[in-house]
Amino acid sequence: MRAPDLSPPAHHELVLRDYSDSHGSHAHDHFQVLVGLQGVLEIEVEGRGAGIGPGQAQVVAPGDRHDFRARGSHSRCLVLDTTQAAWARCAERAPADAPQLHALARYLGHCIAQPQASALALLHGPALLLEAWRPAPPSAGSRRRRIDWALLAEWARARWHEPLSVADLAEVACLSGSQFAQRCREEQGMGAMQWLRALRLAHARELRLGGMSVAQTARRTGYRSPSALTAALRR
């Protein structure tokens, strides 16, 4: 019999935050994840400087003092304050700048800006951000074929009515099935079908927030029934 898990549940707060050119400096007892949306935020974490522009990101570990100010007069970031320990491995990586991370951050920012959608964004946003975080890119000497994840996502979004497989994705990316599966784990932090399911679910949420009915959304995104879509959204 397994011992019960007595660790406290993770807490999250997901917000849009505007920064000015005034200097700020502090430390937190939790992880802070920043994804740039507008302008550039200059940040220095424990003496290491970086700029967070649109689509770029930074994880600040608990206890790390960081100084920050906007380059110019203004910058805006999607900010996640979280106690989830899984972010520790992301704090050790170079800041992510994947197109899919930027698209996700813009989507979450759009949801937060709408009061009726904030609850859904707050519920699912932290997990989606963690799933979307990509590892550091290959070294400059790497000759591996580049995968345009944003383009691949658009290709998949237009084909939810088809039973898409890893082989289908690999063919579009001009890779073998095993190569694509490995690259997806390395660059997206999840399996290929998990990435596809997360993409489809994000599209379904987007359509529902736009006012489309459950039945129409299920048909548009390839769920076998409205109840299947409802169950996926609840999970």
N, C-alpha and C positions, 0 to 999 in steps of 0.2 A: 504494500500500500504506500502510495506516494505521500510525503509530508505536504501539508497545505502550504501554499505560497503566501507568506506573510509580508511580502514586500508591498509598500504602499502603491496604489494605482498612480499612473502617470497623469500629470495635469498639463493642460495646454491652454495657451491664449494666442489666437491668431488675429492680427490687426494690420491695418494700413497705417504707416507712420511717415509723417513729413518731417524732414530735417532742414534746418537753415544753415547759414554760414557761421553761426555762433558755435564756439567750441564746447563740446560736452565730454565728460569722462566719468566712468563708473564701472562697477563689476556686479555680477549677478550670482545667485546661488543655484542657477539653472542654466540650461543651454539656451542660447539665442541664435536663431537662424534668420538671416537677412537675405532677401532676394530683391535685386534692383528692378525697379519699374520705370522710373523717370530720373533724369539727371545722374550725377555721380556722387556717391557718399564716400568720402575719404575716411578710412578707418585704420587705426593702429592698435593691434592686439599684442600686448606684452612685448612691445618694441618692434613688431613686424607690421609694416605698412601695406595697405592694399587699397584699391579703388573698386567700389561696387557700382557698376553701371547696369543698364537694362539687360536682364538675363544672366548676370553674374551673381554669385552668392558667396556667403561666408557663414561659418559656424563658429560662434564664440563659446568656449567651454566654461563651465561653472568656475567662478573665482578668477578668471582672466580679466584683468583691467584693460579697458579699451577706451581710446580717445576717438572722437568722431566729429565731423563737420561736413556740410555739403560743399562740393566744389561749385563755386558760383553762388547763386542765391537760394537754390532749392533742390532737394532730391526727395524721392519717395521710394519706400521699400515695403514689401510684404514682410512682416516680422512675426516669427513664431517663437514664443517663449514656452519652453517645454522641459519637463523633468524626465522625459523618456531616455533611458540609458542607451538605447540603440544609436543615438546621435553621436556617441563618443567616437565611433569609427569614422564618421563623416568629418568630425573636427580635425582629424589627422590628414585629410586630403586637401589638395589644392581646391580653391573655390570653384564650384561648378558653373558652367556657362552653356549648358545644353539647351538647344532651342525648345525642347519639350518642357524643360523646367520653367523657362520663361513663359511659355504658353499657359502652363498650369498656374503659375503665379498671377498672370493677368486674369485668368478665369476666376481664381479665388478672390482676387481683389474686386472683381466685378460683383461677385456674390455678396461680399462683405458690405459693399456700398449700397446694397438693396436690403432694407430691414427684413423683408419677408423671406429672404434667402440666407440670412446670416447664420441661422441655426444649422442648416445643412452644411454650409461651408466649414463652420467650426467643428462639426462632428466628424467630417471625413477629410478635411484639409490636411491635418497633421500627418495622417497615415499616407495620403497621396504624395505629399512632399517627400516623405522618407523613402517611398518606393521610387520616386522619380530621380532621387539623388544619384548622380553617376560617379563612378570612380575617376581618378585622374586619367587624362588622355594618354595614349601611347607615346613613347619617346619619339623625338624628331626623326630618328633613324628607321622607325618602323615603316614597312612597305605594305602593310595590310590595307585592303580596300576599305575606304571610308564608307560608313553607312549613314545616309541622310535620314535620320530618324523622323524628322518633321515631315519630309516628303513621304516616307513609308506610312506614317500615321494618316496622312491625307488619303493615300491610296486605299488603306484599310477602311477608313470612314465611308468611302464611296461603295463599299462591297459588303456591308453587314448582312445583306440578304444571302450571301454565299457562305458555305461552310469552310471558312478559312483555316488553313493548317500552317504548321511551321514550314513545311515544304513550299507553300505558296509565298510566304514572306521571304524565305531564303532565295527563291527564284527571282523575285523583284530586286533583292539586294545583290544578286549575282554571286551568291555563296552557296556552298553545300548546306544541307540541313544541320549537320553537326557543327559546322563553322558558325552558322548564324546563331544557333542555340548558345554556343559558348560566348560569342560576342555580346549577345543580349544579356547574359549573366554578368559579364564584365562591365559593360557600359551602361546598362539599365538597372543592374542590381536585382534582377528577377528573371525567371524563366520566360521563354518566348510566348507561351500561351497565357501566362499570368500577365505579361505586358499587354497582350492583345485584349484580355478581359478587362484590365484596368482602363484601357483606352476606350473600349466600348461603353463601359459603365460611366466614364466621365462624359462621353457624348450624350448618353441617355439623361444624365443629370442636367446637362446644358439645355436639352430640349424640354425637359419638364419645367425647369426654371423659366423658360421662355413661354410657358403656357400651353404646351402641347399635351394632349390627353395621354393617359397611361397606355391605352390601346394603340394609339398612333405612334407613340414613342417606341413601344415594343416592336411594332412592324418595321419602323424606320431603322432600328438598331439591331434587328435580327434575333431578338429574344423569342422563344417559342410560344410564349403567351404573356398576357398582361400580368398574371400572377407571378410568373418567373421573374419578370422585371421588378415587380414590387418586392419580392424576396431578396433580390440582389441589392436593391437600394437600401433595404433595411439592414442587410449584413454590413 
